[in-house]
Amino acid sequence: MYINFCKEKYKVCTIVVDGYEGGSSIKDNTHRRRTGGQKGTEIRIETDMIMHSKKQQVLLNRKNKQKFINMLSEAMLKAEIHVIQAKSDADYLNVRTAVDSAESTFFCRS
């Protein structure tokens, strides 16, 4: 559904996503506060499986989040959607990508 939305709403777009392989992040304290310190169980995540667990339970585990992001990114790339994945928090990368895109659009019109 998300891929279809991106393709229909934005003919050409770049999706920037967080990553969870980069070790510590500036947002670790916020994540701990939101989860109450809970850590979810690592599960197998594959494209053809039906998930019976609650979303919150699955996303408590950083490895589960990263597996899901990898799977979604791969599907987006197959659908010809440009994906950039941060090693950890994507806030800076979001801004940098927007600025780069605006600059390249500006210079292409000149």
C-alpha positions as CSV (number, residue, x, y, z in Angstrom):
1,M,0.0,0.0,0.0
2,Y,2.7,2.5,0.9
3,I,4.6,1.8,-2.4
4,N,1.4,2.4,-4.4
5,F,0.7,5.6,-2.4
6,C,4.3,6.9,-3.2
7,K,4.0,6.0,-6.9
8,E,0.5,7.6,-7.3
9,K,1.0,10.7,-5.2
10,Y,4.6,11.5,-6.1
11,K,5.7,10.5,-9.6
12,V,9.4,10.8,-8.6
13,C,10.4,10.8,-5.0
14,T,13.2,9.9,-2.5
15,I,12.3,8.1,0.7
16,V,14.7,8.6,3.6
17,V,14.4,6.0,6.4
18,D,16.0,5.5,9.8
19,G,18.5,2.7,10.4
20,Y,19.1,0.6,13.5
21,E,22.5,-0.8,12.8
22,G,24.6,2.2,13.6
23,G,24.9,1.6,17.4
24,S,24.0,4.3,19.8
25,S,21.8,7.2,18.7
26,I,21.0,10.6,20.1
27,K,17.4,9.4,20.4
28,D,18.1,6.3,22.6
29,N,16.8,8.0,25.7
30,T,13.6,9.0,24.0
31,H,13.1,5.4,22.6
32,R,13.7,4.0,26.2
33,R,11.2,6.4,27.6
34,R,8.5,5.6,25.0
35,T,8.9,1.8,25.4
36,G,9.2,1.9,29.2
37,G,12.5,0.0,28.9
38,Q,10.8,-3.0,27.3
39,K,12.7,-5.0,24.6
40,G,10.8,-7.1,22.1
41,T,11.8,-10.6,21.0
42,E,13.6,-10.9,17.7
43,I,11.4,-12.6,15.1
44,R,11.8,-13.9,11.6
45,I,10.4,-11.3,9.1
46,E,9.9,-12.3,5.5
47,T,7.9,-10.7,2.6
48,D,5.4,-13.5,2.2
49,M,4.5,-14.1,5.9
50,I,1.4,-13.0,7.7
51,M,2.2,-11.2,11.0
52,H,0.1,-12.3,14.0
53,S,1.9,-10.3,16.5
54,K,1.0,-6.8,17.5
55,K,2.9,-4.0,15.7
56,Q,4.1,-2.5,19.0
57,Q,5.5,-5.8,20.2
58,V,7.4,-6.4,17.0
59,L,8.9,-2.9,16.8
60,L,10.2,-3.0,20.4
61,N,13.2,-4.9,19.0
62,R,15.8,-2.9,17.0
63,K,16.7,-5.9,14.8
64,N,13.0,-6.4,13.9
65,K,12.8,-2.7,12.9
66,Q,15.9,-3.0,10.7
67,K,14.7,-6.2,9.0
68,F,11.4,-4.5,8.2
69,I,13.2,-1.4,6.9
70,N,15.4,-3.6,4.7
71,M,12.5,-5.5,3.3
72,L,10.5,-2.3,2.6
73,S,13.5,-0.6,1.1
74,E,14.1,-3.6,-1.3
75,A,10.5,-3.5,-2.4
76,M,10.6,0.2,-3.0
77,L,13.8,-0.1,-5.1
78,K,12.1,-2.8,-7.2
79,A,9.2,-0.4,-7.7
80,E,11.8,2.2,-8.9
81,I,11.4,4.4,-5.8
82,H,14.7,6.0,-4.7
83,V,15.5,5.0,-1.1
84,I,18.2,6.3,1.2
85,Q,18.8,4.6,4.5
86,A,20.6,6.2,7.4
87,K,22.9,4.1,9.6
88,S,20.9,5.4,12.6
89,D,18.7,8.4,13.1
90,A,17.7,9.9,9.7
91,D,16.8,13.5,10.8
92,Y,20.0,15.1,9.4
93,L,19.8,12.9,6.3
94,N,16.2,14.0,5.7
95,V,17.2,17.7,5.7
96,R,20.4,17.1,3.7
97,T,18.4,15.2,1.0
98,A,15.7,17.9,0.8
99,V,18.4,20.6,0.4
100,D,20.3,18.6,-2.2
101,S,17.0,17.9,-4.1
102,A,16.0,21.6,-4.0
103,E,19.5,22.7,-5.2
104,S,19.5,20.2,-8.1
105,T,16.0,21.1,-9.1
106,F,16.9,24.8,-9.0
107,F,20.0,24.3,-11.1
108,C,18.2,22.1,-13.6
109,R,15.7,24.9,-14.4
110,S,18.4,27.5,-15.1
